[in-house]
Amino acid sequence: MSKSDIYQRLLHLSRDAYVGHSELMSFAPYPDDVARQAITPFHRPCGDVLRQETGLVSETYAELKDAIIDAAPYVVWRETYKHTNIGDRFLNNFGCYSIVGEGGPFSSRQIRVWVVYMPAGLYYPWHHHPAEETYLVISGSAVFKRKGCPDETLGEGSTVFHESNQPHAMETLEDPVLCMVAWRNGFDTPPVLTTPT
């Protein structure tokens, strides 16, 4: 399969999952302006961790899970927290890349669509961003934490919504997690770690 075919398969399956989920479609309609854009793949150790992952199983989104993993060598792995004190263990294991948006193989002015992967036993500290956000769990499970809300352990097919600048965090326990994440509004400001109060 060519790199272009890998990108197109990823787009097709992520779009199917998005439009097939009522909570994502209520969050923001799937964009009608998606266009291919050129990217130069950027490797990070998390991409290798994802490709070697054996704990991801999905009944509903098996093809999308496989497409996300197949695309790992050909995407731009993000380094959002590179210049923080978050630590090398997190930086080398937490994976995030764009499908639609900056650094992704496709562009849109309307929403952003990301992949987020965490192996078992990883903690994603409290952080926030102006963009409103909805996570869809594709495979595995994680504990989702939101300021002002009780912790929730969510698995395949579940969603969680983060308001603009609402601090939130994630933790995987015995299972890894693979998510598709949608953003609306506030695209220009990346996530930042939330300062403890």
N, C-alpha and C positions, 0 to 999 in steps of 0.2 A: 504494500500500500504506500503510495506517495505521501509526502508531507502535506500536500494540498488536500489529498483525500482524508488524511487523519484529521485535519482542521475541519473539513466539511462534515465529517461524521460526528465530531465533537459538537459542532454547532447544531446539527440536526437533532441529536439525541438530547442535548441540554434544552433546546427549544421545546421538544415534545414533553419533557418532564415539566418544564415551566408552564406551558399552556394547559397541561393536564392536571395542574394542581390549583384548586380554586383559591386558596389563600395567597399564592403568588400572584395570580391574575387579579385578585382584589387589591393587592399591594401596589401593583403597577402593570398595565397591559404590556404584553410582549411588544418590543419596539418594531416599527415598520420601516426603519431606516438602517437596518444592519447591513454593513458593507465590509468586504475583505480589506485588510490593511497589512502592509508588510511589517514583519518583526524579525529581529535577530535573536534566536534562542539564547537564553542565559541560564547556565547550569548552577544549581545549588545542591548540597548534600541531601536536602530533604527530598529531592526528586528521586535519588537512588533509594532512599528509605521507602518511599511510596512504591516504587517498582518491585521492591523485595518484600513488601507487606503481604502476609498470608492470612490476616485476620479479617479482611473485608469481604463480607457476603451480603448480597442484596437480592431479594426476590423480585421487587418491582422495578428496580433500576439497574439490573445486572449489566445491560449493554452500556449504559451511561457510565457506570463504574469502570468498566473495561476501557471505554473510550478516553476517560480522564487519565487512566494509567498509561494507555498507549501514547497519549500526547505528551507525557512527561519529558521526553528528551527534546521536544520541539517547541517548548513554551518559554516564556520569560518568568522565571521564579523570582518572586518579589523579596526585597530585603528591607521591609518597612521599619524594622526595629534595629537595624545594623548599628547605629550610633547611640545605642542606649546601654544600660547595664543589665539587660535582660538575660544575658549569659549564652555561652556557646551551645549548651545542650538544647536550649529552645531554638536558637537560630539554625542549628543543623538538622532539626527534626520537624519543626513546624513548616508546613508547605502551603503556599498561596500563589495562585496564578490567575490571570484574567482570561476569560473567554471572550467577553465583549467589553471593550473599554481600553483605556490606556495600557499599552503593553500586551494587549491581547491580539489574536489573529483577526478579530473583527471589531468594528467600531459602531457606536451609536451615540447620538446626542441625548437620548431619552433615559436610558438606564445603564447600569454596569452589572455584569454577571461574572462572578468569581468562583474559583474552586478553593476550598480550605480542607486541608488534611492534617490530622494529628495522630501519631501512633499512640498505643496504650501508655498510660502513666505519664502524661504530659500536662502541664498546667499553662494556660494562656492567661497572663495576668490581666487585671482590670485595665480597660482602655476605652476610648470614646472617639467619636468623629461626628462632624455635622450631618453626614449622609444618614438618612433613614435606611434601615437594613432588615432584610428577612433571610433567615437561614432555612434551608431545606436539608434534612439529613438524608443522604443517599445510601449510606451504609454505616453500620456500627452504631455507637452510642456515645454520648457525652453528657456531662452535667453542665447545664447552661445557667449562668448567674447574671442577674440584672438588678441594678440598684432599684430598691423599692418593691422588689418582687421575690417570692420564695424561689429557691433553687429548683430546677426541673431537670430530670434525667430523660432525655429524648432519644428515640431511635428512628429507624427507617420510616420515611414518610411524614415525620413530624416537622413542624415549623416553629420558629420563634422570631418575634419582632423586636427590634431595638429602635427606640425613638431617637431623634436627633440629639446628639451629645449625651445620651443616657449611658453611664458607665456599665460595662458588661465584661464578663470573663467566661472562660470555658475550662473544663478539666476532663480528661479521659481517665478512666479507671482501668478495668481489665480489658476493655475493648478499644480498638482504634475508632476513629470517626472520619467520614468523608462527607463533605457538604457542598451544596451549590448555594451561593450567596448572591442576593440581588440588592443593589443600591438604587435609591432614587434621591435626587437633589444633593447638593453639597459635594459634588464629585471632586472638586479641586483641592480639598484638604484631606491628607492621609490620616489614618488612625494615629493617636498618640497615647502613650501610657498615662493612666489617670493618677494624679498625685494624691497620695493618701491624705485624708483630712482628720 
